[in-house]
């Protein structure tokens, strides 16, 4: 039997990167070991689909040995956290010990503009940059995947309320352009890399959506998808930050998100790449199609049904 492919973060919400990678690999007939934080209904669903489920913690050494032993390739991804660097190094050390032959690392587009002398105010960006350096030093065969801002993880979460309530996208992005990418496109890239990693070792891939435009343009795309007039309202970064804190988001995450807003205002997310198309043979999902697929989340009827 073939060695399983390890996928961390496999029990995310429906559509999340780790979960989608797992589903794509299983559809291809690959043996998948899905690492999850808890034994719950999501873990049981993965097991029912044919995955080998391992419960563990990225920061726990014993957990990582159980997860990685016997795997020749793996995907590493972790949400924004002040323990991100420690978890990456822990996973890398165990992967090197067990002779992993392909380590696909989920990183961030912003790192393309960072160096030992250039960083951002976001502690998370610095942790990601250091994690990439540590992986490069580890001697592991690594591929770094750097998506730009995620449609599900950012646009869906932070625009749905204001679109439902006032037909507005309220972001502190100013006139900066951005090229958001869907998590399913990121997952398709990673699944393609894991299916045949050998030609990609040591490379870095940058993943964007099909368009880099201002939020005024994307408001028009929302309008076309929803059949109603949606406008963009630029708001001060500090006001947006206060709103995030009022929602109870961790300070580390809020500091990261507000840095992303500042970088958008400065035009630092105005990036384009053909890597999604090159690696998967499919064009990345547009904002208009994404909003159309998730129309219920952006409509008043969805709010009333919640």
C-alpha positions as CSV (number, residue, x, y, z in Angstrom):
1,X,0.0,0.0,0.0
2,X,1.3,3.5,-0.9
3,X,2.6,5.7,1.9
4,X,-0.1,8.2,3.1
5,X,0.1,11.9,2.4
6,X,-0.2,13.9,5.6
7,X,-2.6,16.9,5.5
8,X,-2.6,19.2,8.6
9,X,-5.6,21.3,9.5
10,X,-7.8,18.8,7.7
11,X,-10.9,19.3,9.8
12,X,-11.5,23.0,8.8
13,X,-14.8,24.3,7.8
14,X,-16.4,23.2,4.5
15,X,-14.3,24.7,1.7
16,X,-11.2,25.4,3.9
17,X,-7.8,24.7,2.4
18,X,-6.8,21.6,4.5
19,X,-10.2,20.0,4.2
20,X,-10.5,20.6,0.5
21,X,-7.0,19.2,-0.1
22,X,-8.0,16.1,1.7
23,X,-11.1,15.7,-0.3
24,X,-9.3,16.3,-3.6
25,X,-6.6,13.7,-2.8
26,X,-9.1,11.1,-1.7
27,X,-11.0,11.6,-5.0
28,X,-7.7,10.9,-6.8
29,X,-7.4,7.6,-4.9
30,X,-4.5,8.8,-2.8
31,X,-4.0,7.5,0.7
32,X,-4.4,10.4,3.0
33,X,-3.6,10.8,6.7
34,X,-5.7,13.8,8.0
35,X,-4.4,15.5,11.1
36,X,-7.1,17.2,13.2
37,X,-7.2,18.9,16.6
38,X,-10.2,17.1,18.0
39,X,-12.2,13.9,17.5
40,X,-15.6,15.3,16.5
41,X,-18.1,15.1,13.7
42,X,-15.7,16.7,11.2
43,X,-13.1,14.0,12.0
44,X,-15.7,11.3,11.6
45,X,-16.8,12.7,8.2
46,X,-13.2,12.6,7.0
47,X,-12.9,9.0,8.2
48,X,-16.1,8.1,6.4
49,X,-14.6,9.5,3.2
50,X,-11.7,7.2,3.5
51,X,-9.0,9.2,5.3
52,X,-6.9,7.9,8.1
53,X,-7.6,10.4,10.9
54,X,-4.9,11.3,13.5
55,X,-5.8,13.6,16.4
56,X,-2.9,15.8,17.5
57,X,-1.4,19.2,18.1
58,X,1.2,20.8,15.9
59,X,3.1,22.0,19.0
60,X,3.2,18.5,20.5
61,X,6.2,16.4,19.6
62,X,4.5,13.0,20.2
63,X,1.6,14.2,18.1
64,X,3.8,15.1,15.2
65,X,5.7,11.7,15.3
66,X,2.3,9.9,15.2
67,X,1.2,12.1,12.3
68,X,4.3,12.1,10.2
69,X,5.8,8.6,10.7
70,X,5.3,6.6,7.5
71,X,4.5,9.6,5.3
72,X,6.7,10.6,2.4
73,X,4.9,13.9,1.6
74,X,3.0,16.3,3.7
75,X,1.1,19.6,3.6
76,X,1.7,22.1,6.5
77,X,-0.7,24.9,7.1
78,X,-1.7,26.7,10.3
79,X,-4.0,29.6,11.0
80,X,-2.7,33.0,12.3
81,X,-1.2,32.4,15.7
82,X,1.6,33.7,17.9
83,X,2.9,30.1,18.1
84,X,3.2,29.7,14.3
85,X,7.0,29.6,14.2
86,X,7.3,27.0,17.0
87,X,4.7,24.8,15.3
88,X,6.5,25.0,12.0
89,X,9.9,24.2,13.4
90,X,8.4,21.3,15.4
91,X,6.8,19.9,12.3
92,X,9.9,20.4,10.2
93,X,12.2,18.7,12.8
94,X,10.0,15.6,13.0
95,X,9.6,15.6,9.2
96,X,13.3,15.6,8.7
97,X,13.7,12.8,11.3
98,X,11.3,10.6,9.4
99,X,12.8,11.4,6.0
100,X,9.9,13.2,4.4
101,X,10.5,13.7,0.7
102,X,8.1,16.6,0.0
103,X,7.0,19.3,2.5
104,X,4.4,21.7,1.0
105,X,4.3,24.8,3.1
106,X,1.4,27.3,3.2
107,X,2.9,30.8,3.4
108,X,1.8,34.3,2.4
109,X,2.3,36.6,-0.6
110,X,3.6,39.4,1.5
111,X,6.8,37.5,2.1
112,X,7.9,38.1,-1.5
113,X,8.5,41.7,-0.4
114,X,10.3,40.9,2.9
115,X,13.9,40.2,3.7
116,X,16.3,40.2,6.6
117,X,16.2,44.0,6.6
118,X,12.6,44.5,5.4
119,X,9.5,43.4,7.4
120,X,6.0,44.7,8.2
121,X,4.3,45.8,11.5
122,X,2.5,42.4,11.6
123,X,4.2,39.9,14.0
124,X,2.5,37.2,12.0
125,X,4.3,38.2,8.8
126,X,7.6,38.1,10.7
127,X,6.8,34.6,12.0
128,X,6.0,33.4,8.5
129,X,9.2,34.8,7.1
130,X,11.3,33.2,9.8
131,X,9.4,29.9,9.3
132,X,10.3,30.0,5.6
133,X,13.9,30.5,6.5
134,X,13.9,27.7,9.0
135,X,12.4,25.3,6.5
136,X,15.0,26.3,3.9
137,X,17.7,25.7,6.4
138,X,16.2,22.3,7.5
139,X,17.4,20.5,4.4
140,X,13.9,19.3,3.7
141,X,12.6,19.2,0.1
142,X,10.3,22.2,0.5
143,X,7.8,24.0,-1.8
144,X,6.4,27.3,-0.5
145,X,2.9,28.3,-1.6
146,X,2.2,32.0,-1.1
147,X,-1.4,33.0,-1.7
148,X,-2.6,36.6,-1.6
149,X,-5.6,37.6,0.5
150,X,-8.2,34.7,0.6
151,X,-11.8,35.2,-0.5
152,X,-13.3,32.9,2.1
153,X,-10.9,33.8,5.0
154,X,-11.1,37.5,4.5
155,X,-13.8,38.8,2.0
156,X,-16.6,36.5,3.0
157,X,-16.0,36.9,6.7
158,X,-15.5,40.7,6.7
159,X,-17.9,41.9,4.1
160,X,-21.0,39.8,4.5
161,X,-22.5,41.7,7.4
162,X,-22.2,45.2,5.8
163,X,-23.4,43.9,2.4
164,X,-26.5,42.4,4.1
165,X,-27.2,45.4,6.3
166,X,-26.3,48.4,4.1
167,X,-25.3,47.1,0.6
168,X,-21.8,48.3,1.3
169,X,-18.3,46.7,1.4
170,X,-16.7,48.5,4.3
171,X,-12.9,48.1,4.2
172,X,-10.0,50.4,5.0
173,X,-8.3,49.7,1.6
174,X,-8.5,53.1,0.1
175,X,-7.7,53.1,-3.7
176,X,-5.3,50.2,-3.4
177,X,-5.7,47.2,-5.8
178,X,-5.9,43.6,-4.7
179,X,-6.2,40.2,-6.3
180,X,-8.0,37.9,-3.8
181,X,-7.9,34.1,-4.4
182,X,-10.3,31.4,-3.5
183,X,-9.3,28.8,-1.0
184,X,-10.5,26.1,-3.4
185,X,-7.9,27.3,-5.9
186,X,-5.2,27.2,-3.3
187,X,-6.2,23.7,-2.4
188,X,-6.2,22.6,-6.0
189,X,-2.7,23.9,-6.4
190,X,-1.5,22.1,-3.2
191,X,-3.2,18.8,-4.2
192,X,-1.5,19.0,-7.6
193,X,1.9,19.5,-5.9
194,X,1.3,16.6,-3.5
195,X,0.2,14.3,-6.3
196,X,3.5,14.8,-8.1
197,X,5.9,16.9,-6.0
198,X,9.2,16.0,-7.6
199,X,9.4,18.7,-10.3
200,X,8.5,21.4,-7.8
201,X,11.1,20.9,-5.0
202,X,12.7,24.1,-3.9
203,X,10.2,26.4,-5.8
204,X,8.0,29.2,-4.6
205,X,4.5,29.7,-6.1
206,X,2.5,32.9,-5.8
207,X,-1.3,32.4,-6.0
208,X,-3.7,35.2,-7.0
209,X,-7.1,35.6,-8.4
210,X,-7.7,36.5,-12.1
211,X,-8.0,40.2,-11.5
212,X,-6.1,42.9,-9.5
213,X,-8.5,45.8,-9.0
214,X,-9.7,48.4,-6.5
215,X,-12.6,47.7,-4.2
216,X,-14.8,50.0,-6.3
217,X,-14.4,47.4,-9.1
218,X,-15.1,44.5,-6.8
219,X,-18.2,46.3,-5.5
220,X,-19.5,46.3,-9.1
221,X,-18.7,42.5,-9.2
222,X,-20.8,42.0,-6.0
223,X,-23.6,44.0,-7.6
224,X,-23.6,41.8,-10.7
225,X,-23.6,38.6,-8.6
226,X,-26.3,39.7,-6.2
227,X,-28.5,41.7,-8.6
228,X,-28.5,44.8,-6.4
229,X,-26.3,47.9,-6.1
230,X,-23.3,47.3,-3.8
231,X,-20.9,50.2,-3.1
232,X,-17.5,50.4,-1.5
233,X,-17.1,52.6,1.5
234,X,-13.5,53.3,2.6
235,X,-13.2,53.5,6.4
236,X,-10.3,54.5,8.7
237,X,-8.0,51.7,9.6
238,X,-8.3,52.5,13.3
239,X,-12.1,52.4,13.3
240,X,-11.9,49.0,11.5
241,X,-9.4,47.8,14.1
242,X,-11.7,48.8,16.9
243,X,-14.5,46.9,15.3
244,X,-12.4,43.7,15.1
245,X,-11.5,44.0,18.7
246,X,-15.1,44.5,19.7
247,X,-15.9,41.2,17.9
248,X,-13.5,39.5,20.3
249,X,-10.7,38.6,17.8
250,X,-7.3,38.0,19.4
251,X,-5.0,41.0,19.4
252,X,-2.3,39.1,17.4
253,X,-4.8,38.4,14.6
254,X,-6.1,42.0,14.7
255,X,-2.6,43.4,14.4
256,X,-2.1,41.2,11.4
257,X,-5.4,42.2,9.7
258,X,-4.8,45.9,10.2
259,X,-1.3,45.5,8.7
260,X,-3.0,43.9,5.7
261,X,-5.3,46.9,5.5
262,X,-2.4,49.3,5.6
263,X,-0.5,47.3,2.9
264,X,-3.6,47.3,0.7
265,X,-3.9,51.1,1.0
266,X,-0.2,51.3,0.0
267,X,-0.8,49.1,-3.1
268,X,1.3,46.2,-1.8
269,X,-1.4,43.6,-2.8
270,X,-1.5,44.7,-6.4
271,X,0.1,41.5,-7.5
272,X,-0.7,39.0,-10.3
273,X,0.5,35.5,-11.1
274,X,-0.5,32.7,-13.5
275,X,0.6,30.0,-11.1
276,X,-2.9,28.7,-10.4
277,X,-3.6,28.2,-14.1
278,X,-0.2,26.8,-14.8
279,X,-0.3,24.2,-12.0
280,X,-4.0,23.2,-12.3
281,X,-5.0,23.9,-15.9
282,X,-7.9,26.0,-14.6
283,X,-8.3,29.8,-14.2
284,X,-8.8,30.9,-10.6
285,X,-12.3,31.8,-9.4
286,X,-13.4,35.4,-10.0
287,X,-14.8,37.6,-7.2
288,X,-18.1,37.8,-9.1
289,X,-18.5,34.0,-9.4
290,X,-17.4,33.6,-5.7
291,X,-20.1,36.0,-4.5
292,X,-22.7,34.3,-6.7
293,X,-21.8,31.0,-5.2
294,X,-22.2,32.4,-1.7
295,X,-25.1,34.7,-2.4
296,X,-27.1,33.4,0.5
297,X,-24.5,34.6,2.9
298,X,-24.7,38.1,1.5
299,X,-28.5,38.5,1.5
300,X,-31.0,39.6,4.0
301,X,-32.9,36.3,3.8
302,X,-29.8,34.5,5.0
303,X,-29.6,36.8,8.0
304,X,-33.3,36.2,8.8
305,X,-32.8,32.5,8.7
306,X,-29.8,32.5,11.0
